[in-house]
Amino acid sequence: MSTEPNLNLVPAPEVRERNWLPVAIAAAVVLVVVAVMVLVLQHGQKAPTVTPISAPLDPYAANLPISGLVMSESSNLAGGKVTYVDGHIVNNGDKTVTGITAQVLFRTFANEVTQNETQSLKLIRMREPYIDVAPVSSAPLKPGDARDFRLIFDGVSPDWNGAYPEIRILHVDAN
């Protein structure tokens, strides 16, 4: 008989090997969901087109005076601001206009261009229950027609002076 006390009164716990498979699957699912969200958000955003401010105006632009500019802002779901420039355009020429490409210049307090974007002018189709826009080709501007339009900006430079931007008509599709 041994006189030494038995120190192993509690059995030693079994050493289990951790199963990492469920953790790896969950991590892969999270990565796939994040990648899909990034792709969907980036697919909806087009990089703005930049045209030199010295680009010539379309010769027919003189027949398309723009008036009644109004600006507004709203928040998007991502927490950013969307800026809208609404206005009125009249076709004083003798052709039917099916497309208008406008250059929009936002300026600083020093009158320097801080943002230069070129985009297709969209006509306002209806205002209630929300404003719906469509390309000019969906409802061409016949001679003498007048319509309201909207230009949409996902972001405006923080250096912008807050004044109405300069809108230049660079290209007109007409027949």
Buried (B, 14 or more C-beta within 10 A) or exposed (E): EEEEEEEEEEEEEEEEEEEEEEEEEEEEEEEEEEEEEEEEEEEEEEEBEEBEEEEEEBEBBEBBEBEEEEBEEEEEEEEEEBBBBBBBBBBEBEBBBBBBBBBBBBBBEEEEBBBBBBBBBBBBEEEEEEBEBEBBEEEBBEEEBEBBBBBEBBBBBEBBBEEEBEBBBBBBBBE
